[in-house]
Amino acid sequence: MSRVPSFSSPFLLGFDEIERALDRVAKAADGYPPYNVERLPRDEQHPERLRITLAVAGFTRDQLDVTIEENQLVIRGRQQDDKRRQYLHRGIAARQFQRTFVLADGMDVLCANLDHGLLSIDLARPEPERVVRTIEIKQKA
């Protein structure tokens, strides 16, 4: 069965990249680690921002990586089992994760902070530039 493109309207030109981004988002359905996304209002020092907060209890700063790869914010966590420990019960597993967020063009990652098991990443939403350009109409002779 072939998939019907959702951006097939003749009035939506050049949106094929958005459709590919939506496909990537649909495939990222893993629920670990849990996260929040919140909007932070503009203040005197900062523009309007978005903050992604991930619950990464048990991970140290050295076990976490935050990178931008092809318009995607990628957060990875890597833990290894401590072979010196002998558990009678193990309910907290050492695990790895990768959480990916697709970023709009121009989104800027401002900072990442780890505090009390919560990794917060602030992003700035770009101010849209209002541009009006007149296109010259030429006459064929």
N, CA, C and O atoms as CSV, one atom per row, in Angstrom:
chain,resi,resn,atom,element,x,y,z
A,1,MET,N,N,0.845,-1.176,0.000
A,1,MET,CA,C,0.000,0.000,0.000
A,1,MET,C,C,0.890,1.238,0.000
A,1,MET,O,O,1.802,1.351,0.819
A,2,SER,N,N,0.631,2.152,-0.902
A,2,SER,CA,C,1.433,3.373,-0.959
A,2,SER,C,C,0.852,4.424,-0.018
A,2,SER,O,O,-0.353,4.473,0.227
A,3,ARG,N,N,1.738,5.251,0.493
A,3,ARG,CA,C,1.346,6.289,1.438
A,3,ARG,C,C,0.979,7.548,0.664
A,3,ARG,O,O,1.696,7.950,-0.251
A,4,VAL,N,N,-0.131,8.164,1.030
A,4,VAL,CA,C,-0.553,9.398,0.382
A,4,VAL,C,C,0.143,10.558,1.085
A,4,VAL,O,O,-0.030,10.725,2.292
A,5,PRO,N,N,0.918,11.356,0.374
A,5,PRO,CA,C,1.607,12.469,1.018
A,5,PRO,C,C,0.607,13.473,1.588
A,5,PRO,O,O,-0.381,13.819,0.939
A,6,SER,N,N,0.873,13.934,2.803
A,6,SER,CA,C,-0.031,14.884,3.436
A,6,SER,C,C,0.207,16.307,2.942
A,6,SER,O,O,-0.624,17.184,3.176
A,7,PHE,N,N,1.307,16.547,2.274
A,7,PHE,CA,C,1.619,17.877,1.768
A,7,PHE,C,C,1.514,17.892,0.241
A,7,PHE,O,O,2.350,18.495,-0.431
A,8,SER,N,N,0.501,17.238,-0.302
A,8,SER,CA,C,0.390,17.117,-1.749
A,8,SER,C,C,-0.413,18.234,-2.389
A,8,SER,O,O,-0.608,18.221,-3.604
A,9,SER,N,N,-0.881,19.192,-1.620
A,9,SER,CA,C,-1.644,20.305,-2.181
A,9,SER,C,C,-0.753,21.113,-3.125
A,9,SER,O,O,0.426,21.318,-2.833
A,10,PRO,N,N,-1.302,21.575,-4.253
A,10,PRO,CA,C,-0.493,22.395,-5.166
A,10,PRO,C,C,-0.141,23.758,-4.576
A,10,PRO,O,O,0.697,24.469,-5.132
A,11,PHE,N,N,-0.770,24.138,-3.449
A,11,PHE,CA,C,-0.472,25.417,-2.814
A,11,PHE,C,C,0.638,25.302,-1.776
A,11,PHE,O,O,1.092,26.320,-1.254
A,12,LEU,N,N,1.079,24.100,-1.469
A,12,LEU,CA,C,2.168,23.875,-0.516
A,12,LEU,C,C,3.395,23.423,-1.292
A,12,LEU,O,O,3.575,22.233,-1.547
A,13,LEU,N,N,4.227,24.371,-1.663
A,13,LEU,CA,C,5.400,24.079,-2.483
A,13,LEU,C,C,6.651,24.072,-1.624
A,13,LEU,O,O,6.876,24.990,-0.835
A,14,GLY,N,N,7.463,23.033,-1.778
A,14,GLY,CA,C,8.741,22.962,-1.072
A,14,GLY,C,C,8.634,22.480,0.367
A,14,GLY,O,O,9.557,22.703,1.151
A,15,PHE,N,N,7.541,21.827,0.740
A,15,PHE,CA,C,7.349,21.359,2.108
A,15,PHE,C,C,7.711,19.885,2.280
A,15,PHE,O,O,7.363,19.285,3.297
A,16,ASP,N,N,8.401,19.293,1.307
A,16,ASP,CA,C,8.760,17.882,1.400
A,16,ASP,C,C,9.682,17.609,2.580
A,16,ASP,O,O,9.634,16.523,3.159
A,17,GLU,N,N,10.528,18.582,2.949
A,17,GLU,CA,C,11.421,18.408,4.105
A,17,GLU,C,C,10.615,18.329,5.398
A,17,GLU,O,O,10.976,17.576,6.302
A,18,ILE,N,N,9.544,19.086,5.497
A,18,ILE,CA,C,8.677,19.026,6.688
A,18,ILE,C,C,8.020,17.656,6.781
A,18,ILE,O,O,7.897,17.094,7.870
A,19,GLU,N,N,7.606,17.130,5.665
A,19,GLU,CA,C,6.990,15.807,5.666
A,19,GLU,C,C,7.978,14.739,6.143
A,19,GLU,O,O,7.603,13.833,6.889
A,20,ARG,N,N,9.238,14.846,5.713
A,20,ARG,CA,C,10.255,13.889,6.178
A,20,ARG,C,C,10.486,14.047,7.683
A,20,ARG,O,O,10.675,13.054,8.386
A,21,ALA,N,N,10.472,15.288,8.182
A,21,ALA,CA,C,10.642,15.527,9.618
A,21,ALA,C,C,9.491,14.916,10.403
A,21,ALA,O,O,9.712,14.337,11.466
A,22,LEU,N,N,8.276,15.031,9.903
A,22,LEU,CA,C,7.128,14.421,10.581
A,22,LEU,C,C,7.245,12.897,10.616
A,22,LEU,O,O,6.855,12.263,11.596
A,23,ASP,N,N,7.776,12.320,9.559
A,23,ASP,CA,C,8.001,10.871,9.546
A,23,ASP,C,C,9.011,10.468,10.617
A,23,ASP,O,O,8.824,9.456,11.293
A,24,ARG,N,N,10.099,11.262,10.780
A,24,ARG,CA,C,11.101,10.953,11.802
A,24,ARG,C,C,10.502,11.045,13.205
A,24,ARG,O,O,10.789,10.211,14.063
A,25,VAL,N,N,9.674,12.055,13.432
A,25,VAL,CA,C,9.044,12.239,14.737
A,25,VAL,C,C,8.121,11.066,15.054
A,25,VAL,O,O,8.085,10.593,16.190
A,26,ALA,N,N,7.382,10.599,14.064
A,26,ALA,CA,C,6.454,9.495,14.288
A,26,ALA,C,C,7.178,8.207,14.687
A,26,ALA,O,O,6.607,7.363,15.377
A,27,LYS,N,N,8.428,8.056,14.256
A,27,LYS,CA,C,9.187,6.846,14.572
A,27,LYS,C,C,9.831,6.891,15.953
A,27,LYS,O,O,10.270,5.855,16.450
A,28,ALA,N,N,9.901,8.055,16.583
A,28,ALA,CA,C,10.553,8.217,17.888
A,28,ALA,C,C,9.521,8.086,18.999
A,28,ALA,O,O,9.158,9.080,19.627
A,29,ALA,N,N,9.047,6.871,19.248
A,29,ALA,CA,C,7.949,6.670,20.194
A,29,ALA,C,C,8.395,6.079,21.535
A,29,ALA,O,O,7.544,5.799,22.379
A,30,ASP,N,N,9.690,5.882,21.759
A,30,ASP,CA,C,10.163,5.317,23.020
A,30,ASP,C,C,9.837,6.277,24.164
A,30,ASP,O,O,9.971,7.491,24.012
A,31,GLY,N,N,9.408,5.738,25.312
A,31,GLY,CA,C,8.981,6.572,26.422
A,31,GLY,C,C,10.045,6.856,27.457
A,31,GLY,O,O,9.742,7.463,28.484
A,32,TYR,N,N,11.299,6.436,27.225
A,32,TYR,CA,C,12.339,6.651,28.229
A,32,TYR,C,C,13.431,7.531,27.661
A,32,TYR,O,O,13.850,7.311,26.525
A,33,PRO,N,N,13.893,8.486,28.374
A,33,PRO,CA,C,13.402,8.949,29.666
A,33,PRO,C,C,12.198,9.882,29.486
A,33,PRO,O,O,12.025,10.480,28.424
A,34,PRO,N,N,11.369,10.002,30.529
A,34,PRO,CA,C,10.241,10.926,30.416
A,34,PRO,C,C,10.749,12.364,30.314
A,34,PRO,O,O,11.835,12.685,30.798
A,35,TYR,N,N,9.954,13.220,29.684
A,35,TYR,CA,C,10.396,14.599,29.467
A,35,TYR,C,C,9.210,15.554,29.472
A,35,TYR,O,O,8.063,15.145,29.292
A,36,ASN,N,N,9.504,16.818,29.678
A,36,ASN,CA,C,8.544,17.914,29.554
A,36,ASN,C,C,9.073,18.890,28.514
A,36,ASN,O,O,10.284,19.012,28.328
A,37,VAL,N,N,8.166,19.584,27.838
A,37,VAL,CA,C,8.524,20.704,26.973
A,37,VAL,C,C,7.647,21.865,27.423
A,37,VAL,O,O,6.422,21.754,27.455
A,38,GLU,N,N,8.287,22.983,27.773
A,38,GLU,CA,C,7.522,24.135,28.231
A,38,GLU,C,C,7.963,25.400,27.513
A,38,GLU,O,O,9.092,25.505,27.033
A,39,ARG,N,N,7.048,26.352,27.453
A,39,ARG,CA,C,7.338,27.656,26.859
A,39,ARG,C,C,7.669,28.611,27.997
A,39,ARG,O,O,6.903,28.731,28.953
A,40,LEU,N,N,8.809,29.291,27.897
A,40,LEU,CA,C,9.209,30.281,28.888
A,40,LEU,C,C,9.006,31.668,28.280
A,40,LEU,O,O,9.493,31.938,27.182
A,41,PRO,N,N,8.301,32.536,28.972
A,41,PRO,CA,C,8.006,33.856,28.391
A,41,PRO,C,C,9.251,34.723,28.265
A,41,PRO,O,O,10.256,34.504,28.943
A,42,ARG,N,N,9.162,35.687,27.404
A,42,ARG,CA,C,10.229,36.664,27.189
A,42,ARG,C,C,10.399,37.481,28.466
A,42,ARG,O,O,9.418,37.821,29.128
A,43,ASP,N,N,11.649,37.794,28.808
A,43,ASP,CA,C,11.928,38.709,29.917
A,43,ASP,C,C,12.998,39.705,29.469
A,43,ASP,O,O,13.363,39.737,28.294
A,44,GLU,N,N,13.499,40.514,30.399
A,44,GLU,CA,C,14.460,41.551,30.033
A,44,GLU,C,C,15.758,40.980,29.471
A,44,GLU,O,O,16.405,41.614,28.637
A,45,GLN,N,N,16.139,39.795,29.918
A,45,GLN,CA,C,17.430,39.220,29.535
A,45,GLN,C,C,17.344,38.175,28.430
A,45,GLN,O,O,18.349,37.887,27.780
A,46,HIS,N,N,16.151,37.597,28.201
A,46,HIS,CA,C,16.035,36.473,27.271
A,46,HIS,C,C,14.830,36.660,26.346
A,46,HIS,O,O,13.819,37.247,26.732
A,47,PRO,N,N,14.955,36.153,25.125
A,47,PRO,CA,C,13.784,36.116,24.249
A,47,PRO,C,C,12.852,34.984,24.702
A,47,PRO,O,O,13.185,34.241,25.624
A,48,GLU,N,N,11.707,34.853,24.068
A,48,GLU,CA,C,10.847,33.705,24.361
A,48,GLU,C,C,11.652,32.435,24.097
A,48,GLU,O,O,12.355,32.329,23.092
A,49,ARG,N,N,11.539,31.471,25.014
A,49,ARG,CA,C,12.340,30.251,24.905
A,49,ARG,C,C,11.460,29.022,25.071
A,49,ARG,O,O,10.338,29.094,25.572
A,50,LEU,N,N,11.997,27.908,24.641
A,50,LEU,CA,C,11.429,26.601,24.937
A,50,LEU,C,C,12.413,25.892,25.841
A,50,LEU,O,O,13.625,26.033,25.678
A,51,ARG,N,N,11.899,25.127,26.799
A,51,ARG,CA,C,12.766,24.346,27.681
A,51,ARG,C,C,12.312,22.892,27.630
A,51,ARG,O,O,11.151,22.568,27.878
A,52,ILE,N,N,13.273,22.027,27.297
A,52,ILE,CA,C,13.046,20.584,27.342
A,52,ILE,C,C,13.706,20.089,28.622
A,52,ILE,O,O,14.888,20.348,28.851
A,53,THR,N,N,12.949,19.376,29.460
A,53,THR,CA,C,13.482,18.834,30.702
A,53,THR,C,C,13.303,17.321,30.681
A,53,THR,O,O,12.188,16.821,30.534
A,54,LEU,N,N,14.416,16.593,30.829
A,54,LEU,CA,C,14.390,15.129,30.850
A,54,LEU,C,C,14.723,14.639,32.249
A,54,LEU,O,O,15.611,15.179,32.908
A,55,ALA,N,N,14.010,13.614,32.700
A,55,ALA,CA,C,14.290,12.989,33.989
A,55,ALA,C,C,15.387,11.953,33.775
A,55,ALA,O,O,15.140,10.880,33.225
A,56,VAL,N,N,16.601,12.280,34.213
A,56,VAL,CA,C,17.761,11.413,33.975
A,56,VAL,C,C,18.423,11.042,35.306
A,56,VAL,O,O,19.648,11.069,35.427
A,57,ALA,N,N,17.608,10.698,36.295
A,57,ALA,CA,C,18.138,10.326,37.612
A,57,ALA,C,C,19.133,9.186,37.459
A,57,ALA,O,O,18.890,8.229,36.723
A,58,GLY,N,N,20.252,9.296,38.157
A,58,GLY,CA,C,21.280,8.260,38.116
A,58,GLY,C,C,22.357,8.500,37.079
A,58,GLY,O,O,23.386,7.824,37.098
A,59,PHE,N,N,22.150,9.445,36.173
A,59,PHE,CA,C,23.158,9.761,35.166
A,59,PHE,C,C,23.993,10.934,35.654
A,59,PHE,O,O,23.466,11.896,36.213
A,60,THR,N,N,25.303,10.845,35.436
A,60,THR,CA,C,26.190,11.967,35.728
A,60,THR,C,C,26.351,12.804,34.460
A,60,THR,O,O,25.960,12.383,33.371
A,61,ARG,N,N,26.924,13.975,34.613
A,61,ARG,CA,C,27.154,14.848,33.465
A,61,ARG,C,C,28.020,14.169,32.410
A,61,ARG,O,O,27.810,14.361,31.212
A,62,ASP,N,N,28.999,13.370,32.857
A,62,ASP,CA,C,29.899,12.686,31.926
A,62,ASP,C,C,29.207,11.563,31.155
A,62,ASP,O,O,29.710,11.126,30.119
A,63,GLN,N,N,28.070,11.096,31.642
A,63,GLN,CA,C,27.343,10.012,30.972
A,63,GLN,C,C,26.283,10.530,30.005
A,63,GLN,O,O,25.570,9.738,29.390
A,64,LEU,N,N,26.173,11.850,29.864
A,64,LEU,CA,C,25.172,12.465,28.997
A,64,LEU,C,C,25.849,13.243,27.873
A,64,LEU,O,O,26.881,13.880,28.084
A,65,ASP,N,N,25.266,13.189,26.687
A,65,ASP,CA,C,25.730,13.961,25.532
A,65,ASP,C,C,24.539,14.689,24.932
A,65,ASP,O,O,23.471,14.103,24.755
A,66,VAL,N,N,24.720,15.959,24.623
A,66,VAL,CA,C,23.706,16.753,23.931
A,66,VAL,C,C,24.360,17.273,22.662
A,66,VAL,O,O,25.344,18.010,22.725
A,67,THR,N,N,23.813,16.890,21.501
A,67,THR,CA,C,24.385,17.304,20.218
A,67,THR,C,C,23.273,17.761,19.277
A,67,THR,O,O,22.096,17.457,19.475
A,68,ILE,N,N,23.678,18.493,18.258
A,68,ILE,CA,C,22.766,18.854,17.176
A,68,ILE,C,C,23.289,18.173,15.928
A,68,ILE,O,O,24.435,18.368,15.524
A,69,GLU,N,N,22.420,17.366,15.320
A,69,GLU,CA,C,22.786,16.607,14.127
A,69,GLU,C,C,21.703,16.807,13.076
A,69,GLU,O,O,20.587,16.309,13.222
A,70,GLU,N,N,22.036,17.535,12.020
A,70,GLU,CA,C,21.110,17.747,10.899
A,70,GLU,C,C,19.731,18.215,11.371
A,70,GLU,O,O,18.730,17.542,11.123
A,71,ASN,N,N,19.674,19.353,12.043
A,71,ASN,CA,C,18.426,19.943,12.545
A,71,ASN,C,C,17.701,19.060,13.553
A,71,ASN,O,O,16.485,19.166,13.709
A,72,GLN,N,N,18.433,18.198,14.230
A,72,GLN,CA,C,17.851,17.389,15.286
A,72,GLN,C,C,18.674,17.586,16.555
A,72,GLN,O,O,19.904,17.548,16.529
A,73,LEU,N,N,17.969,17.796,17.663
A,73,LEU,CA,C,18.604,17.831,18.968
A,73,LEU,C,C,18.619,16.394,19.467
A,73,LEU,O,O,17.564,15.780,19.625
A,74,VAL,N,N,19.808,15.857,19.714
A,74,VAL,CA,C,19.952,14.459,20.118
A,74,VAL,C,C,20.548,14.422,21.520
A,74,VAL,O,O,21.623,14.972,21.761
A,75,ILE,N,N,19.844,13.768,22.444
A,75,ILE,CA,C,20.316,13.614,23.812
A,75,ILE,C,C,20.558,12.126,24.033
A,75,ILE,O,O,19.659,11.304,23.855
A,76,ARG,N,N,21.790,11.794,24.425
A,76,ARG,CA,C,22.153,10.390,24.665
A,76,ARG,C,C,22.629,10.232,26.099
A,76,ARG,O,O,23.309,11.099,26.648
A,77,GLY,N,N,22.259,9.115,26.688
A,77,GLY,CA,C,22.747,8.759,28.008
A,77,GLY,C,C,23.328,7.358,27.965
A,77,GLY,O,O,22.739,6.447,27.383
A,78,ARG,N,N,24.503,7.191,28.593
A,78,ARG,CA,C,25.166,5.877,28.603
A,78,ARG,C,C,25.612,5.557,30.018
A,78,ARG,O,O,26.410,6.285,30.609
A,79,GLN,N,N,25.095,4.473,30.553
A,79,GLN,CA,C,25.535,3.964,31.854
A,79,GLN,C,C,26.061,2.556,31.649
A,79,GLN,O,O,25.636,1.842,30.741
A,80,GLN,N,N,26.992,2.169,32.507
A,80,GLN,CA,C,27.511,0.807,32.457
A,80,GLN,C,C,27.315,0.162,33.815
A,80,GLN,O,O,27.352,0.825,34.852
A,81,ASP,N,N,27.107,-1.150,33.786
A,81,ASP,CA,C,26.955,-1.893,35.030
A,81,ASP,C,C,28.238,-1.850,35.842
A,81,ASP,O,O,29.336,-1.966,35.296
A,82,ASP,N,N,28.093,-1.684,37.130
A,82,ASP,CA,C,29.228,-1.745,38.047
A,82,ASP,C,C,29.388,-3.221,38.444
A,82,ASP,O,O,28.608,-3.745,39.239
A,83,LYS,N,N,30.388,-3.868,37.890
A,83,LYS,CA,C,30.593,-5.313,38.107
A,83,LYS,C,C,31.011,-5.637,39.538
A,83,LYS,O,O,30.946,-6.798,39.944
A,84,ARG,N,N,31.439,-4.638,40.313
A,84,ARG,CA,C,31.875,-4.885,41.691
A,84,ARG,C,C,30.696,-5.048,42.645
A,84,ARG,O,O,30.870,-5.548,43.757
A,85,ARG,N,N,29.507,-4.638,42.232
A,85,ARG,CA,C,28.348,-4.698,43.113
A,85,ARG,C,C,27.631,-6.031,42.983
A,85,ARG,O,O,27.541,-6.603,41.897
A,86,GLN,N,N,27.120,-6.516,44.114
A,86,GLN,CA,C,26.334,-7.738,44.115
A,86,GLN,C,C,24.933,-7.385,44.620
A,86,GLN,O,O,24.753,-7.041,45.789
A,87,TYR,N,N,23.961,-7.473,43.740
A,87,TYR,CA,C,22.601,-7.075,44.067
A,87,TYR,C,C,21.792,-8.251,44.589
A,87,TYR,O,O,21.874,-9.356,44.053
A,88,LEU,N,N,21.012,-8.011,45.634
A,88,LEU,CA,C,20.020,-8.978,46.090
A,88,LEU,C,C,18.712,-8.758,45.344
A,88,LEU,O,O,17.967,-9.701,45.082
A,89,HIS,N,N,18.446,-7.515,45.010
A,89,HIS,CA,C,17.312,-7.144,44.160
A,89,HIS,C,C,17.768,-5.982,43.306
A,89,HIS,O,O,18.430,-5.065,43.791
A,90,ARG,N,N,17.415,-6.022,42.042
A,90,ARG,CA,C,17.816,-4.932,41.142
A,90,ARG,C,C,16.587,-4.394,40.430
A,90,ARG,O,O,16.065,-5.019,39.506
A,91,GLY,N,N,16.131,-3.231,40.870
A,91,GLY,CA,C,14.988,-2.582,40.248
A,91,GLY,C,C,15.387,-1.389,39.401
A,91,GLY,O,O,14.592,-0.898,38.600
A,92,ILE,N,N,16.616,-0.919,39.573
A,92,ILE,CA,C,17.118,0.220,38.803
A,92,ILE,C,C,18.201,-0.300,37.863
A,92,ILE,O,O,19.304,-0.639,38.290
A,93,ALA,N,N,17.875,-0.354,36.610
A,93,ALA,CA,C,18.817,-0.900,35.629
A,93,ALA,C,C,19.733,0.190,35.109
A,93,ALA,O,O,19.322,1.340,34.953
A,94,ALA,N,N,20.969,-0.175,34.844
A,94,ALA,CA,C,21.873,0.711,34.113
A,94,ALA,C,C,21.469,0.578,32.655
A,94,ALA,O,O,21.489,-0.516,32.090
A,95,ARG,N,N,21.105,1.695,32.055
A,95,ARG,CA,C,20.621,1.600,30.683
A,95,ARG,C,C,21.124,2.764,29.857
A,95,ARG,O,O,21.676,3.737,30.369
A,96,GLN,N,N,20.915,2.628,28.580
A,96,GLN,CA,C,21.278,3.672,27.635
A,96,GLN,C,C,19.998,4.212,27.023
A,96,GLN,O,O,18.979,3.523,26.973
A,97,PHE,N,N,20.063,5.457,26.557
A,97,PHE,CA,C,18.915,6.010,25.857
A,97,PHE,C,C,19.384,6.998,24.811
A,97,PHE,O,O,20.505,7.507,24.853
A,98,GLN,N,N,18.495,7.250,23.879
A,98,GLN,CA,C,18.679,8.321,22.905
A,98,GLN,C,C,17.315,8.950,22.686
A,98,GLN,O,O,16.363,8.256,22.326
A,99,ARG,N,N,17.209,10.238,22.895
A,99,ARG,CA,C,15.964,10.981,22.694
A,99,ARG,C,C,16.263,12.057,21.650
A,99,ARG,O,O,17.235,12.799,21.783
A,100,THR,N,N,15.429,12.141,20.614
A,100,THR,CA,C,15.659,13.050,19.502
A,100,THR,C,C,14.486,14.000,19.345
A,100,THR,O,O,13.326,13.589,19.399
A,101,PHE,N,N,14.798,15.271,19.151
A,101,PHE,CA,C,13.797,16.302,18.880
A,101,PHE,C,C,14.164,16.969,17.566
A,101,PHE,O,O,15.306,17.396,17.393
A,102,VAL,N,N,13.221,17.067,16.635
A,102,VAL,CA,C,13.461,17.735,15.363
A,102,VAL,C,C,13.281,19.233,15.579
A,102,VAL,O,O,12.261,19.674,16.110
A,103,LEU,N,N,14.279,20.012,15.164
A,103,LEU,CA,C,14.268,21.462,15.364
A,103,LEU,C,C,13.894,22.183,14.072
A,103,LEU,O,O,14.296,21.778,12.981
A,104,ALA,N,N,13.127,23.243,14.212
A,104,ALA,CA,C,12.824,24.095,13.065
A,104,ALA,C,C,14.086,24.851,12.664
A,104,ALA,O,O,14.984,25.059,13.481
A,105,ASP,N,N,14.144,25.255,11.417
A,105,ASP,CA,C,15.287,26.045,10.952
A,105,ASP,C,C,15.430,27.284,11.823
A,105,ASP,O,O,14.445,27.955,12.130
A,106,GLY,N,N,16.656,27.579,12.215
A,106,GLY,CA,C,16.931,28.768,12.991
A,106,GLY,C,C,16.836,28.595,14.493
A,106,GLY,O,O,17.235,29.496,15.231
A,107,MET,N,N,16.318,27.465,14.980
A,107,MET,CA,C,16.246,27.256,16.434
A,107,MET,C,C,17.666,27.233,16.980
A,107,MET,O,O,18.563,26.641,16.379
A,108,ASP,N,N,17.861,27.876,18.110
A,108,ASP,CA,C,19.189,28.011,18.698
A,108,ASP,C,C,19.185,27.372,20.081
A,108,ASP,O,O,18.368,27.735,20.927
A,109,VAL,N,N,20.085,26.430,20.318
A,109,VAL,CA,C,20.218,25.822,21.639
A,109,VAL,C,C,21.062,26.761,22.487
A,109,VAL,O,O,22.220,27.024,22.165
A,110,LEU,N,N,20.480,27.267,23.573
A,110,LEU,CA,C,21.163,28.251,24.409
A,110,LEU,C,C,22.047,27.603,25.460
A,110,LEU,O,O,23.191,28.019,25.648
A,111,CYS,N,N,21.525,26.577,26.158
A,111,CYS,CA,C,22.303,25.964,27.235
A,111,CYS,C,C,21.674,24.635,27.635
A,111,CYS,O,O,20.534,24.331,27.286
A,112,ALA,N,N,22.459,23.850,28.383
A,112,ALA,CA,C,21.991,22.598,28.967
A,112,ALA,C,C,22.493,22.554,30.404
A,112,ALA,O,O,23.667,22.816,30.665
A,113,ASN,N,N,21.598,22.220,31.339
A,113,ASN,CA,C,21.941,22.174,32.764
A,113,ASN,C,C,21.442,20.871,33.370
A,113,ASN,O,O,20.344,20.409,33.060
A,114,LEU,N,N,22.264,20.282,34.240
A,114,LEU,CA,C,21.881,19.079,34.976
A,114,LEU,C,C,21.776,19.452,36.447
A,114,LEU,O,O,22.748,19.905,37.051
A,115,ASP,N,N,20.579,19.258,37.025
A,115,ASP,CA,C,20.349,19.642,38.408
A,115,ASP,C,C,19.361,18.666,39.043
A,115,ASP,O,O,18.227,18.542,38.580
A,116,HIS,N,N,19.788,17.973,40.104
A,116,HIS,CA,C,18.936,17.042,40.855
A,116,HIS,C,C,18.283,15.995,39.948
A,116,HIS,O,O,17.101,15.690,40.107
A,117,GLY,N,N,19.034,15.452,39.014
A,117,GLY,CA,C,18.523,14.385,38.154
A,117,GLY,C,C,17.654,14.862,37.005
A,117,GLY,O,O,17.040,14.047,36.317
A,118,LEU,N,N,17.590,16.176,36.783
A,118,LEU,CA,C,16.821,16.726,35.669
A,118,LEU,C,C,17.769,17.454,34.718
A,118,LEU,O,O,18.504,18.352,35.129
A,119,LEU,N,N,17.746,17.060,33.451
A,119,LEU,CA,C,18.533,17.714,32.419
A,119,LEU,C,C,17.622,18.690,31.695
A,119,LEU,O,O,16.649,18.282,31.062
A,120,SER,N,N,17.935,19.988,31.787
A,120,SER,CA,C,17.140,21.026,31.126
A,120,SER,C,C,17.935,21.623,29.984
A,120,SER,O,O,19.111,21.954,30.135
A,121,ILE,N,N,17.280,21.758,28.835
A,121,ILE,CA,C,17.904,22.320,27.649
A,121,ILE,C,C,17.018,23.468,27.178
A,121,ILE,O,O,15.836,23.275,26.889
A,122,ASP,N,N,17.603,24.669,27.103
A,122,ASP,CA,C,16.861,25.851,26.666
A,122,ASP,C,C,17.151,26.129,25.201
A,122,ASP,O,O,18.296,26.063,24.753
A,123,LEU,N,N,16.091,26.442,24.462
A,123,LEU,CA,C,16.196,26.758,23.042
A,123,LEU,C,C,15.514,28.096,22.796
A,123,LEU,O,O,14.488,28.398,23.406
A,124,ALA,N,N,16.085,28.899,21.902
A,124,ALA,CA,C,15.483,30.173,21.534
A,124,ALA,C,C,14.701,29.996,20.245
A,124,ALA,O,O,15.172,29.410,19.270
A,125,ARG,N,N,13.509,30.517,20.281
A,125,ARG,CA,C,12.674,30.517,19.086
A,125,ARG,C,C,13.049,31.760,18.279
A,125,ARG,O,O,13.028,32.871,18.809
A,126,PRO,N,N,13.389,31.584,17.010
A,126,PRO,CA,C,13.804,32.754,16.225
A,126,PRO,C,C,12.642,33.713,15.993
A,126,PRO,O,O,11.498,33.295,15.818
A,127,GLU,N,N,12.956,34.998,15.995
A,127,GLU,CA,C,11.958,36.008,15.650
A,127,GLU,C,C,11.814,36.010,14.135
A,127,GLU,O,O,12.800,36.197,13.423
A,128,PRO,N,N,10.599,35.806,13.631
A,128,PRO,CA,C,10.448,35.797,12.173
A,128,PRO,C,C,10.722,37.177,11.585
A,128,PRO,O,O,10.252,38.195,12.092
A,129,GLU,N,N,11.481,37.181,10.522
A,129,GLU,CA,C,11.808,38.431,9.843
A,129,GLU,C,C,10.737,38.697,8.798
A,129,GLU,O,O,10.466,37.855,7.942
A,130,ARG,N,N,10.138,39.860,8.874
A,130,ARG,CA,C,9.087,40.244,7.924
A,130,ARG,C,C,9.745,40.885,6.714
A,130,ARG,O,O,10.292,41.984,6.795
A,131,VAL,N,N,9.682,40.184,5.600
A,131,VAL,CA,C,10.313,40.673,4.380
A,131,VAL,C,C,9.259,40.737,3.284
A,131,VAL,O,O,8.554,39.761,3.028
A,132,VAL,N,N,9.162,41.870,2.655
A,132,VAL,CA,C,8.300,42.030,1.482
A,132,VAL,C,C,9.214,42.367,0.320
A,132,VAL,O,O,10.006,43.308,0.382
A,133,ARG,N,N,9.092,41.598,-0.724
A,133,ARG,CA,C,9.946,41.798,-1.889
A,133,ARG,C,C,9.065,41.875,-3.126
A,133,ARG,O,O,8.190,41.031,-3.324
A,134,THR,N,N,9.289,42.861,-3.941
A,134,THR,CA,C,8.518,43.019,-5.171
A,134,THR,C,C,9.241,42.289,-6.298
A,134,THR,O,O,10.446,42.447,-6.491
A,135,ILE,N,N,8.491,41.500,-7.023
A,135,ILE,CA,C,9.035,40.739,-8.145
A,135,ILE,C,C,8.685,41.495,-9.432
A,135,ILE,O,O,7.515,41.764,-9.706
A,136,GLU,N,N,9.700,41.829,-10.205
A,136,GLU,CA,C,9.472,42.546,-11.460
A,136,GLU,C,C,8.798,41.625,-12.459
A,136,GLU,O,O,9.194,40.473,-12.634
A,137,ILE,N,N,7.783,42.150,-13.104
A,137,ILE,CA,C,7.067,41.392,-14.130
A,137,ILE,C,C,7.610,41.863,-15.472
A,137,ILE,O,O,7.531,43.045,-15.806
A,138,LYS,N,N,8.162,40.928,-16.234
A,138,LYS,CA,C,8.737,41.270,-17.528
A,138,LYS,C,C,7.740,40.926,-18.633
A,138,LYS,O,O,6.915,40.024,-18.487
A,139,GLN,N,N,7.831,41.634,-19.695
A,139,GLN,CA,C,6.949,41.400,-20.838
A,139,GLN,C,C,7.757,40.737,-21.946
A,139,GLN,O,O,8.828,41.209,-22.327
A,140,LYS,N,N,7.219,39.634,-22.454
A,140,LYS,CA,C,7.877,38.974,-23.593
A,140,LYS,C,C,7.550,39.759,-24.844
A,140,LYS,O,O,6.411,40.169,-25.069
A,141,ALA,N,N,8.563,39.954,-25.640
A,141,ALA,CA,C,8.355,40.724,-26.875
A,141,ALA,C,C,7.982,39.825,-28.022
A,141,ALA,O,O,7.771,40.303,-29.136
